[in-house]
Structures are given as C-alpha cells and as structure tokens.
Amino acid sequence: MYTIQLKINEKVYDKFIWLLSKFNKEEIEIVSESSDFIATKNYLQKELSEIERGKATFISQKEFENRLNGIV
C-alpha cells in the first residue's frame, strides 16, 4: 500500500472526502498527520522565518562541540 500527502483546497475538501468514503478500508484509509510531525513542522517554519528576517543567531562548529560536551 502507498501513502501520499495532499493539500486540498477547502472548496473541494468535502467532495474529496466523500469520494474517498466510497472505497472500503482495505482499498483506502485516511491517515491523519501525527502531532509530532505538526509540532516539528511548526518549529522548523519558525526557525526558518527567523533566519530569513535576520533575527537568528549562529554559533561556530567549535562552540557547538563545546556546548554538546557540556551536556554529555
């Protein structure tokens, strides 16, 4: 079985769901996005926005390693 992800315009969403409901569960199953995926997506979009606006701060590879060693 394949899994695909679609973006569906709200104007046709109800019709699309109606069409999918005509298939049995062995043929098509609606799988919703996990909350982990949504949370990660939102976090990454926020981080990207900060980079694009020039608000992000960066550290060197050496500083990163030092911070990582301090955690372990």
N, C-alpha and C positions, 0 to 999 in steps of 0.2 A: 504494500500500500504506500502511496506517496503522500507527503504533507506539503501543502503550499500555503503561502501567506498572501492575502489580498487586501487592498484598500478599496472599499466600496463606497461610492457616493451615497449620501443619505437619501437621495431621491429614489434610488433603486434598491436600497437595502432590504426593505420588506419583500419586494418581489423576488430578490435573490434568495433570501431565507425561505420563502415559500417554495421556490424551485428545489432547493436542497432538501426540503422536508419530503419531497416526493420519492426520494431514494430511501432504501432501508439502511439500518445501521451498519450492515456488513459492506455496503457499497460506499457510503459517505458518512463520515462522522465529523461534527463540528467540534473543533478543539480550540478552546479559548487560550489567550496568551497567559502565561503564568505571571503572578505578581512580581516574581524575581526579575523576569525579563523587562517588565514595565518599569520597575524601580531603577534597574540598571540603565535602561534607555533614557529615562528622565535625567539621571545623574550625568550621563555622558553628554547629553544635549546641553545641560547647564555648563559643564566644563568647557565644551566647545564654544559656547557663546561667550564665556569669559575670555578665552584665547582670542577670539575674533574681535572683541571690543578692546583688547589690550589690557585687560584687568588681571590677567593670570600672572602668577609669579613662577619662575623656573629655578631649579637648582642644578648644580653640576653633577656629573656622574659620581665624583668623589664624595660630595656631600650626601648624595643618596645612599651610597655604600656605608658611610659613617652612621647615618640615621638608621639604616637597616641593621647594622651591627649592634647599635644601641638597643634595638627592640629584641633581638635574639638573645 
